[in-house]
Amino acid sequence: MTNHEEHVRQALEQARIAEAAGDHPYGSVITGPRGTVVVRNSVESTQDVTAHAELAAVRAANAQWGLDLSDSTLITSFEPCAMCAGALLNAGIRHFVIAVQSVPGIEAPGGYSVEKLLDLVGLRDEVTIERGVLGEEAAAYYTALNA
């Protein structure tokens, strides 16, 4: 098992914790040479529309390591939205690991993807995206939520 697989498992566990708390079921990890931050989505429980897992991870990593996260990797259970992807880019993160992009019932509007956003802002060549790490496990989890 790779480190990314372990981190995706942590993100999925955070998604399950978020779901159990009544929040949207998403989890994220930021990892790098300064450590690892593991967080969950808390939009509903905090009544904060910006409390997505990826933004919470950036906030926690900034608090611990400072504003420059360029030596870090984001690992997330599901495709980051445009708001989160923008924040990740502003934080300097250039390596994303995304377990699953969509499942029936949870699709991005307009065929959105992080790659399309990167094309729009001219950063496609500066960001590495790994997709599908434990993708089947993540897809099964999200598909079951919509069954």
C-alpha positions in Angstrom: 0.0 0.0 0.0 1.3 3.4 -0.9 1.3 6.5 1.4 -1.4 8.0 -0.9 -3.6 4.9 -0.3 -3.2 5.4 3.4 -4.0 9.1 3.1 -7.1 8.3 0.9 -8.2 5.9 3.6 -7.9 8.7 6.2 -9.8 11.1 3.9 -12.6 8.5 3.5 -12.7 8.0 7.3 -13.1 11.7 7.7 -15.9 11.6 5.1 -17.7 8.9 7.2 -17.2 11.0 10.3 -18.6 14.1 8.5 -21.6 12.0 7.4 -22.3 10.7 10.9 -22.2 14.3 12.2 -24.8 15.4 9.6 -22.3 17.1 7.3 -21.5 16.5 3.7 -19.4 13.3 3.4 -16.0 14.6 2.3 -12.6 14.4 3.9 -9.2 15.7 3.0 -5.5 15.3 4.0 -2.6 17.7 3.4 0.7 16.1 3.8 4.3 17.1 3.3 7.7 17.3 4.9 6.3 19.3 7.9 3.6 16.7 8.8 0.1 15.7 8.0 -3.3 17.4 8.6 -6.5 15.3 8.4 -9.9 17.1 8.3 -13.5 16.6 7.4 -16.2 18.7 5.9 -18.2 20.7 8.5 -20.5 22.9 6.4 -23.8 21.9 8.1 -22.5 21.6 11.7 -20.8 25.0 11.5 -23.4 26.7 9.2 -20.4 27.9 7.2 -20.6 27.4 3.4 -16.8 27.6 3.2 -16.2 24.8 5.7 -15.4 22.3 2.9 -12.8 19.6 3.8 -10.2 21.0 1.4 -10.5 24.6 2.8 -10.4 23.3 6.4 -7.2 21.4 5.5 -5.6 24.5 4.1 -6.6 26.5 7.2 -5.2 23.9 9.5 -2.0 23.5 7.5 -1.5 27.3 7.4 -2.0 27.6 11.1 0.6 24.9 11.7 3.1 25.6 8.9 2.5 29.1 7.6 1.1 30.4 4.3 3.4 28.6 1.8 2.2 25.0 1.3 4.1 24.5 -1.9 5.9 21.4 -0.6 2.6 19.8 0.3 0.2 17.4 -1.3 -3.6 17.4 -1.1 -5.3 14.1 -0.8 -9.1 14.2 -1.0 -11.9 11.7 -1.1 -13.8 13.5 -3.9 -13.2 16.1 -6.6 -12.5 19.6 -5.1 -15.0 22.3 -6.1 -13.7 25.4 -7.8 -13.6 27.4 -4.6 -11.4 24.8 -2.9 -9.2 24.3 -6.0 -8.6 28.0 -6.1 -7.6 28.1 -2.4 -5.3 25.1 -2.9 -3.6 26.9 -5.8 -3.3 30.1 -3.8 -1.7 28.1 -1.0 0.9 26.9 -3.4 -0.2 23.2 -3.5 0.7 21.7 -6.9 0.0 18.0 -6.3 -3.5 16.7 -5.9 -4.6 13.2 -5.2 -8.3 12.7 -5.9 -10.0 9.4 -5.1 -13.1 9.9 -7.2 -14.4 12.6 -9.5 -18.1 11.7 -9.6 -20.6 9.0 -9.1 -24.2 8.7 -10.3 -26.2 11.3 -8.4 -23.1 13.4 -7.4 -21.8 15.0 -10.6 -20.3 18.4 -11.0 -22.4 20.9 -12.9 -21.3 21.6 -16.5 -18.8 18.8 -16.5 -16.5 20.7 -14.1 -13.2 19.2 -13.3 -10.0 20.5 -11.6 -8.3 20.1 -15.0 -10.8 22.4 -16.7 -10.2 25.0 -14.0 -6.5 24.7 -14.4 -6.9 25.2 -18.2 -9.0 28.3 -17.5 -6.3 29.9 -15.3 -3.3 28.7 -17.3 -1.9 26.4 -14.6 -2.5 23.0 -16.2 1.2 22.3 -16.7 2.1 23.4 -13.1 -0.1 20.9 -11.2 0.1 17.2 -11.0 -3.2 15.3 -10.5 -3.4 11.7 -9.5 -6.8 10.2 -9.9 -8.4 7.0 -8.8 -6.2 6.1 -5.8 -8.6 3.7 -4.0 -11.1 5.0 -6.6 -13.3 1.9 -6.5 -13.6 2.0 -2.8 -14.4 5.7 -2.8 -16.9 5.3 -5.6 -18.6 2.4 -3.8 -18.9 4.6 -0.6 -20.4 7.5 -2.5 -22.7 5.4 -4.6 -24.1 3.7 -1.5 -24.9 7.1 -0.1 -27.2 7.8 -3.1 -28.8 4.4 -3.2 
